[in-house]
Amino acid sequence: QVQLVESGGGLVQAGGSLRLSCAASGRTFSSLAMGWFRQAPGKEREFVAAISRSGSTYSADSVKGRFTISRDNAKNTVYLQMKSLRPEDTAVYCCAATGRLSLTDYYTREYEYAHWGQGTQVTVSS
């Protein structure tokens, strides 16, 4: 079983930056494709960014150019660097993991992920 623990959330002013981390355990990290999702109050959870086992990335249009996903296999950690934050980025951010054979594929749909963290709150004030 894969355990995922997010950290790095908090309160930040609009235009500011945060870096979220997600530490994974229970399985060889390099065998996992990873993703970040978020859920704002009263809204459905939505895809934010994904990274393949080999480091290929994809981001939602709403965060493209502002958020960057990366991974450090030596530290069993995936990151989400967020800059130019906006009030509409306020949400609980969760990381997700899926064990896959493909080195290059990334995944953007919730059902493609088997493991989820509890989430970390990000609040952006205007």
Salt bridges, closest charged atoms under 4 A:
GLU46 OE2 - ARG38 NE 2.58
ASP61 OD1 - LYS64 NZ 3.28
ASP89 OD1 - ARG38 NH1 2.93
ASP89 OD2 - ARG66 NH1 2.74
GLU110 OE1 - ARG45 NH2 2.96
